[in-house]
Structure formats: structure tokens, C-alpha cells
Amino acid sequence: MNIKEKILDGQRINFDEALSLYDMDFFELGELADSVRQKMHGKKTYFNINRHINPTNVCADICKFCAYSANRKNPNPYTMKHEEIMDIVKDVESRGAKEVHIVSAHNPDTGLEWYLEIFKKIKNQYPNLHVKALTAAEVDFLARHYDKTYDEIIDLMVENGVDSMPGGGAEIFDEKVRDYICKGKVTSEQWLDIHQKWHERGKKSNVTMLFGHVESRENRIDHMMRIRDLQDKTGGFNAFIPLVYQTENNYLNVKEAITANEILKTMAISRIVLDNLPNLKAYWVTSTVNLALVAQEFGANDLDGTIEKESINSAAGAASANGVNLEEFVGLIKNSGFTPVERDSVYNEIKVW
């Protein structure tokens, strides 16, 4: 049985087979990924009404790919007061947001309580609002900085109202690449361990992969395989989110941005490889809205959400600072031949548009 027959038959493929998909005809690969997507989701494309809040850009780490943290490339440090954050939450909740997505830099000055108190305040005032917060990289930083175990930090997150974890900080799991692009940050094993502990508490999370910088195709496939292995164990990942590296204002000095062709191939391959992970998100913030819409034909069934404001990727050149209008978002999905479905943060359907 050849690889195409295996995929169409719903059989799992191995590392070498996954890598060989990069050499397949572009449109044939897209059709294969689309067949997997259609079996799982038909023509539905999910999104949610959400708001990203990035409360501080002061960071103890210096990752070469980052343009967001306050360092030599970004001389404008800020840390939001809780009142500012609550004003934003009040505003977006009144306009129908179902989720706040809170990710920060690794600020050594704010204190662990600063993080926990804002989660608790949001949950107390808006019990139905989903709080997605703290990447595994932040969990690792807080554990180290405040001399606590991962279990202790995770239990504090649960106690203070965090509902799910975002997938950030995964970058690329290969340690040689990791050592070059984000030395000193959470390791791949630690990242996977933190998410396993989170899943063991019955909680859901996402998982990302930053690609298009100095990594190889082999590194990408290895990353996907490790995700698949953990998902076999826990079933706790909601979505895989391939993040396209942004080239501006950082220290990796990657001259040529990755091509749209390579982005779509990687999307398609991830849909095929991650047979146990329900959702593939084309995160329009890093890929552009237009390419995310095309990615629906290459296996993606989720476009994230309206977002409203985003600071991390826009600092590196992404056109995401002010989000996308809801009606426009729905219209774009419809016009591309798919059915827009508003979802909550754990993929319960709220409204079919």
C-alpha cells in the first residue's frame, strides 16, 4: 500500500513517510489533507469571539526570534495595572467576547500573586468568561523564579480560575535549534511535561510550532511526532497551531520569509500526521488572513478568532494589532466556500452562521 492509499484509508504514517510528503505534488497534498479535514469536520470552519491581552513585555529571557519583549529592539517596557486589564475585560465581555487569552513576557518584578489575582478577579466578576492563560514557558519561569514545582504552579492556576492553557512556548522541540533561538527558556521535555500534568487534571490546552526560521523540515516532523505521542497518552490537546515566524525587529536575522507554498505544505502535512488531534488552526495573525483562508483547503478547520488586539506578533511585523471585525470575519469564511461556526474555547458549537 502506498502512502496516499494509507492516508485515504485512515492509517497512521511514520516519520519518513511524513517527511516524504514535502516532495508530493502541491495540489495532490492539499487534496489529501482536505480529505482528512472533511472526514473530521466537513466544511465547518471554527472561530471564537476572543480578546488577546498581553499584560507586560518586561522579560527575563532573550529569545532571538522575539520582537515583543522590552529589550534593545523594543525600548518601550510596560506593565499593565489590574484596573486596566479589568477595564478591557469589562468592555469586551459586554460586546460578546467568550474568551480572554492572557499571555505575557517573563516579568521577574510583578510577583506570582500579580498573575494569580488577575485570573481570580476576572473569574469572580465574569464566571462565564473562559480564561486561557499562561504558556508552559511562563509556568516554567514562575516555578523557577518562585521556587515552586510545576504541580504547585498548575494547582494555583486551577484554583484561581484558569480554564485552559495556550500552546505558546513550544517553538521547535529540537534542542539544538532551541538552544540557538531561545536558550535558557523551558526545554522541550519540560514543555511536554507541563502540558501532560495539565491534561492529567482534566484540563485542555493547545500546542504550537514556530516555523520558517532556522529549523529544517525534519525538525518540523519531529515536533509533530512528539505532539502525537503525548496526545496518544492524554488526549488533552484541542488544537495544533503552526505559527509562521515573523522576520522583523528580532535577532535571528532571517533574510527571506518562508513561502506561502511551504506554509501550506506544512499545514497539510500536520493535518495528516496529527491524526489524533481534532483541530488544526490557521492562525491568521502570523499567516495573514488571506493565506489562512486558503489553508482551509489544506486541512485547517479553525481560524482562531476576532482577537481585537494583539501585541506579540504585530511587534515583529504581523498585521494583527487591531484584530478583525466579526461580520467581516464571517463573510470571509463564507465567501471562501466554508461554513463559519462560532465555538467556545473547548470547541462546543455556539452558532452556525
C-alpha positions in Angstrom: 0.0 0.0 0.0 1.5 3.4 -0.9 1.4 6.4 1.3 -1.5 8.0 -0.4 -3.6 4.9 0.0 -2.6 4.7 3.6 -3.7 8.2 4.3 -7.0 7.7 2.5 -7.5 4.5 4.4 -7.1 6.4 7.7 -3.9 4.6 8.6 -1.1 6.3 10.7 2.0 7.3 8.8 5.6 7.3 10.2 8.4 9.9 10.3 9.9 9.1 6.9 6.5 8.9 5.2 5.6 12.3 6.7 8.8 13.8 5.5 8.3 12.5 2.0 5.0 14.3 1.8 7.0 17.6 1.2 8.0 16.1 -2.2 4.4 15.3 -3.2 2.7 17.4 -5.8 1.4 20.6 -4.1 -2.2 20.2 -5.1 -2.3 16.5 -4.5 -1.0 17.0 -1.0 -3.7 19.7 -0.4 -6.4 17.3 -1.6 -5.2 14.6 0.8 -5.2 16.9 3.8 -8.6 18.2 2.7 -10.0 14.6 2.6 -8.8 14.2 6.2 -10.4 17.5 7.2 -13.7 16.7 5.5 -13.9 13.3 7.3 -13.4 15.1 10.7 -15.3 18.4 10.1 -16.9 18.6 6.7 -17.0 22.2 5.6 -17.2 23.7 9.0 -14.6 26.4 9.9 -14.5 27.3 13.6 -13.7 30.6 15.2 -14.4 32.3 18.5 -15.0 35.8 19.7 -11.9 36.5 21.8 -9.6 39.1 23.1 -5.9 38.8 23.5 -4.4 40.6 26.4 -0.6 40.9 26.8 -0.2 42.5 30.3 3.6 43.0 30.3 6.5 43.0 27.9 9.2 43.0 30.6 11.1 39.7 30.2 13.9 37.9 32.0 14.6 35.9 28.8 16.0 37.0 25.5 14.8 34.8 22.7 16.3 35.6 19.3 13.0 35.4 17.4 11.1 37.8 19.8 10.3 41.4 18.9 7.8 41.8 21.7 9.9 41.8 24.9 11.3 45.1 26.2 15.0 44.9 25.2 17.4 46.6 22.7 14.9 46.2 19.8 11.9 47.3 21.8 12.8 50.1 24.2 9.3 50.6 25.5 8.7 48.5 28.6 5.2 48.3 30.0 3.3 46.5 32.8 -0.5 47.0 32.9 -2.3 47.6 36.2 -5.1 45.2 37.1 -7.6 48.0 36.7 -6.5 48.5 33.1 -6.9 44.8 32.4 -10.3 44.7 34.1 -11.5 47.7 32.0 -10.6 45.8 28.9 -12.3 42.6 30.1 -15.5 44.5 31.0 -15.6 46.2 27.6 -15.0 43.0 25.5 -17.4 40.9 27.6 -20.1 43.5 27.1 -19.6 43.1 23.4 -19.9 39.3 23.3 -16.4 38.0 23.9 -16.4 34.5 25.2 -12.6 34.2 25.9 -9.7 36.2 27.2 -6.3 34.9 26.2 -3.7 36.2 28.6 0.0 35.7 27.7 2.9 37.9 28.9 6.6 38.1 28.9 8.5 36.5 31.8 8.5 39.5 34.1 10.6 39.0 37.2 9.2 42.1 39.0 5.5 41.6 39.1 5.2 38.8 41.6 3.4 35.5 41.3 0.3 37.0 43.1 0.0 39.6 40.3 -0.7 36.9 37.8 -3.0 34.8 40.1 -5.0 37.8 41.4 -6.0 39.0 37.9 -7.3 35.5 36.9 -9.3 35.4 40.1 -10.7 38.9 39.6 -11.8 38.1 36.1 -13.4 34.8 37.1 -15.2 36.3 40.1 -16.7 39.1 38.0 -17.3 37.1 34.8 -17.8 33.5 35.8 -18.9 32.5 32.3 -15.8 34.0 30.6 -13.2 31.5 29.6 -9.7 32.3 30.9 -7.0 30.9 28.7 -3.7 31.9 30.3 0.0 31.1 31.0 2.0 29.2 28.4 4.2 26.3 29.6 7.2 28.7 29.2 5.5 31.1 31.7 4.7 28.2 34.1 8.4 27.1 33.9 9.6 30.7 34.5 7.2 31.1 37.5 8.2 27.8 39.0 11.9 28.6 38.8 11.6 32.2 39.9 9.4 31.4 42.9 11.0 28.1 43.9 7.8 26.0 43.2 7.2 22.8 41.4 5.2 22.6 38.2 2.5 20.9 40.0 2.2 23.7 42.6 2.0 26.4 39.9 -0.6 24.4 37.9 -2.7 23.8 41.0 -2.6 27.6 41.7 -3.7 28.3 38.2 -6.7 26.0 38.6 -7.6 27.4 42.0 -7.5 30.9 40.7 -9.7 30.4 37.6 -7.6 29.5 34.6 -9.7 27.3 32.3 -7.2 26.2 29.7 -3.6 26.7 28.6 -2.5 28.3 25.3 0.1 26.5 23.3 2.9 29.1 23.2 6.5 28.4 24.1 6.7 25.2 22.2 8.7 26.9 19.4 10.5 23.9 17.9 11.2 20.9 20.1 14.6 20.0 18.7 17.0 21.0 21.4 19.9 22.2 19.1 17.6 24.6 17.4 16.0 25.6 20.7 19.5 26.2 22.1 20.1 28.7 19.3 16.8 30.5 19.2 15.7 30.6 22.8 18.5 29.4 25.1 17.5 29.3 28.8 13.8 29.0 28.1 11.7 26.0 29.0 13.1 22.8 27.3 11.1 20.6 25.0 10.8 17.9 27.7 9.7 20.4 30.3 7.1 21.9 27.9 5.6 18.5 27.2 5.7 17.5 30.9 3.8 20.7 32.0 1.1 20.0 29.4 0.9 16.4 30.5 0.4 17.5 34.1 -2.3 20.0 32.9 -4.1 17.3 30.9 -3.9 14.9 33.9 -6.1 17.4 35.8 -8.8 17.0 33.2 -7.9 20.3 31.5 -7.4 21.1 27.8 -4.6 23.0 26.1 -3.3 23.9 22.7 0.1 23.3 21.1 2.1 25.5 18.7 5.0 25.1 16.4 7.1 28.1 15.3 8.4 27.5 11.8 10.0 29.4 8.9 13.2 30.5 10.7 16.3 28.2 11.1 14.6 24.9 11.5 14.6 22.0 9.0 11.7 20.1 7.6 13.0 17.1 9.7 12.7 19.3 12.8 9.1 20.1 12.0 8.1 16.4 11.5 9.9 15.5 14.8 7.9 18.2 16.5 4.6 16.8 15.2 5.6 13.3 16.2 6.3 14.3 19.8 2.9 16.0 19.9 1.2 12.9 18.6 2.9 10.7 21.2 1.7 12.9 24.1 -1.8 13.2 22.6 -1.9 9.3 22.5 -1.3 9.4 26.2 -3.5 12.2 27.4 -5.9 13.3 24.6 -5.7 16.8 26.1 -4.7 18.9 23.1 -7.6 20.8 21.5 -5.7 22.3 18.6 -2.4 22.4 16.8 -1.3 25.8 15.8 1.6 26.2 13.3 2.9 29.7 13.8 4.7 31.4 10.9 7.9 33.1 12.1 7.8 36.9 11.6 11.0 38.4 10.3 11.1 42.0 11.6 12.7 43.5 14.7 14.5 40.5 16.1 17.9 38.9 16.3 17.6 35.8 14.1 18.2 37.8 11.0 16.4 35.5 8.7 16.6 37.4 5.4 13.9 35.5 3.4 10.4 34.9 4.7 9.1 31.4 4.3 7.0 31.0 1.1 3.2 30.6 1.1 3.8 27.2 -0.7 5.9 25.9 2.2 3.4 27.2 4.8 0.5 25.4 3.1 2.5 22.2 2.7 3.4 22.2 6.4 -0.2 22.8 7.3 -1.4 19.9 5.1 1.3 17.6 6.5 0.4 18.4 10.1 -3.3 17.7 9.4 -2.3 14.2 8.1 0.3 13.4 10.7 -1.7 14.6 13.7 -4.5 12.0 13.2 -5.4 12.1 17.0 -5.6 15.8 17.3 -9.1 17.2 16.5 -8.4 20.7 15.2 -5.8 22.4 13.0 -5.7 26.2 13.5 -4.6 28.5 10.7 -3.6 31.4 13.0 -4.3 34.3 10.7 -2.2 36.6 12.9 1.0 35.0 11.7 0.0 33.8 8.3 -2.2 36.8 7.1 -6.0 36.5 6.8 -5.8 35.6 3.1 -3.4 32.7 3.5 -5.4 31.4 6.5 -8.5 31.3 4.2 -6.5 29.3 1.6 -5.3 27.0 4.4 -8.9 25.8 4.8 -8.3 23.9 1.6 -5.1 22.4 3.1 -6.5 20.8 6.2 -7.2 23.8 8.5 -10.6 23.9 10.2 -10.1 26.8 12.6 -9.1 30.4 12.1 -8.8 31.3 15.8 -10.9 34.4 16.4 -11.6 38.1 16.1 -8.8 38.8 18.6 -9.4 42.6 18.7 -5.9 43.5 19.8 -2.6 41.6 19.7 0.8 42.8 20.6 3.3 40.0 20.4 3.3 39.1 16.7 2.5 42.6 15.5 5.7 43.8 17.1 7.5 41.5 14.6 5.7 42.7 11.6 2.3 40.8 11.6 -0.7 42.8 10.6 -2.7 41.8 13.7 -2.6 44.8 16.0 -6.3 45.5 15.9 -8.0 42.2 15.1 -10.7 41.6 12.6 -14.4 42.7 12.6 -16.8 39.9 13.3 -19.1 40.4 10.3 -16.1 40.7 8.0 -14.6 37.5 9.5 -17.8 35.5 9.0 -18.1 36.9 5.4 -14.6 35.9 4.5 -15.2 32.3 5.6 -18.5 32.1 3.8 -17.0 33.6 0.6 -14.2 31.0 0.6 -16.8 28.2 0.4 -16.9 27.1 4.1 -19.4 27.3 6.9 -18.5 29.7 9.7 -19.2 28.1 13.2 -18.7 30.2 16.3 -17.3 28.0 19.1 -16.3 28.3 22.7 -12.8 27.7 23.8 -13.1 24.0 24.0 -14.9 23.6 20.7 -18.5 23.4 21.7 -20.5 24.9 18.9 -22.3 28.1 19.8 -23.7 29.3 16.5 -23.6 28.2 12.9 -23.6 31.3 10.7 
